[in-house]
Amino acid sequence: MTIQIDVLTIFPEYFTIPLQNSLLGKAIQEGIMKVKIHNIRDFAKDKHKTVDDTPYGGGPGMVMKCEPIFDAIDDLKGSNSLEHIILLSPGGKILTQDKVKEMAQWKDFVLICGRYEGVDERIVENLITEEISIGDYVLSGGELPALVVIEAVSRMLPGVIGEWESVTNDSLYDGLLSYPQYTKPAEFRGMKVPEILLSGNHEKIRIWREEQSLSRTKKKRPDLLEKYLEKKKTNDEQVE
Ligand SMILES: C[S@@+](CC[C@H](N)C(=O)[O-])C[C@H]1O[C@@H](n2cnc3c(N)ncnc32)[C@H](O)[C@@H]1O
């Protein structure tokens, strides 16, 4: 099944290069995912193609208007289930690998890219189903966050990454950071690759990698280790 992602933006050109290259480009060319970019300006009714206006109550900047965004969503009826209409927003829930895995199971979804001071609150209250943030910092628009979502989801789709093991070995797939990686030469400027990796003993290497993964997570991201251990405890209790 091909997952379909409809993106609403006032900067469609932002998406051209990223969607044509590398693994994302391949996923689209091979029909594993379909990404359609819609220009919100095409739904503006006036001759200047206005998509924003001044905020009621005063204050700086401009706010994205309701009409073009509601109309753009109406236009998707029939081609997208509209079960998941997501606004990229610094006020949204922070994107996690678990969320990405969940989204990769969806048949389709819509991503709305905000600009200026954001969108009219009536869009948030009446149109969108959830808000997603890519981190606690503010960007100038939702286009880069939308690309982050699309690329992260693409990696979870069978057939996009050649070897599924490289997906499951990635940091955060199972909630932990990845083990360290090395490549040739075995010694560079006096710095040596850990002996165990040259041993050829696959079982010992597997155990070493598991230990590294745990110790690196403990050192660099203790918050993740805590979550991982809590989840593991719950799963173990359910099995018993
Ligand atoms: C300059 S921001 C608006 C910020 C808004 N005034 C606020 O305080 O929430 C413009 C747009 O960029 C996008 N954006 C900015 N930072 C983001 C983040 N961390 N995650 C997702 N989207 C973000 C959103 O679509 C937002 O509507």
The ligand as an SDF file (V2000), in Angstrom:
LIG
                    3D

 27 29  0  0  0  0  0  0  0  0999 V2000
    7.6130   31.9130   13.1580 C   0  0  0  0  0  0  0  0  0  0  0  0
    6.6820   30.4660   13.3900 S   0  0  0  0  0  0  0  0  0  0  0  0
    5.3060   31.0430   14.3260 C   0  0  0  0  0  0  0  0  0  0  0  0
    5.5300   30.9450   15.7660 C   0  0  0  0  0  0  0  0  0  0  0  0
    4.2990   31.3470   16.5530 C   0  0  0  0  0  0  0  0  0  0  0  0
    4.1980   32.7690   16.6430 N   0  0  0  0  0  0  0  0  0  0  0  0
    4.3900   30.7480   17.9480 C   0  0  0  0  0  0  0  0  0  0  0  0
    4.8340   31.4200   18.8490 O   0  0  0  0  0  0  0  0  0  0  0  0
    4.0170   29.5910   18.1070 O   0  0  0  0  0  0  0  0  0  0  0  0
    5.9640   30.1670   11.8190 C   0  0  0  0  0  0  0  0  0  0  0  0
    5.6210   28.7290   11.5250 C   0  0  0  0  0  0  0  0  0  0  0  0
    6.8030   27.9400   11.5200 O   0  0  0  0  0  0  0  0  0  0  0  0
    6.4830   26.6050   11.8650 C   0  0  0  0  0  0  0  0  0  0  0  0
    7.3870   26.2060   12.9690 N   0  0  0  0  0  0  0  0  0  0  0  0
    8.2640   26.9920   13.6190 C   0  0  0  0  0  0  0  0  0  0  0  0
    8.9470   26.3160   14.5340 N   0  0  0  0  0  0  0  0  0  0  0  0
    8.5120   25.0350   14.4770 C   0  0  0  0  0  0  0  0  0  0  0  0
    8.8310   23.8480   15.1920 C   0  0  0  0  0  0  0  0  0  0  0  0
    9.7330   23.8360   16.1520 N   0  0  0  0  0  0  0  0  0  0  0  0
    8.1950   22.7070   14.8620 N   0  0  0  0  0  0  0  0  0  0  0  0
    7.2550   22.7050   13.8860 C   0  0  0  0  0  0  0  0  0  0  0  0
    6.8940   23.8100   13.1880 N   0  0  0  0  0  0  0  0  0  0  0  0
    7.5150   24.9540   13.4740 C   0  0  0  0  0  0  0  0  0  0  0  0
    5.0190   26.5760   12.2340 C   0  0  0  0  0  0  0  0  0  0  0  0
    4.2830   26.0840   11.1550 O   0  0  0  0  0  0  0  0  0  0  0  0
    4.7130   28.0440   12.5030 C   0  0  0  0  0  0  0  0  0  0  0  0
    3.3620   28.3530   12.2720 O   0  0  0  0  0  0  0  0  0  0  0  0
  1  2  1  0
  2  3  1  0
  2 10  1  0
  3  4  1  0
  4  5  1  0
  5  6  1  0
  5  7  1  0
  7  8  2  0
  7  9  1  0
 10 11  1  0
 11 12  1  0
 11 26  1  0
 12 13  1  0
 13 14  1  0
 13 24  1  0
 14 15  1  0
 14 23  1  0
 15 16  2  0
 16 17  1  0
 17 18  1  0
 17 23  2  0
 18 19  1  0
 18 20  2  0
 20 21  1  0
 21 22  2  0
 22 23  1  0
 24 25  1  0
 24 26  1  0
 26 27  1  0
M  CHG  2   2   1   9  -1
M  END
$$$$
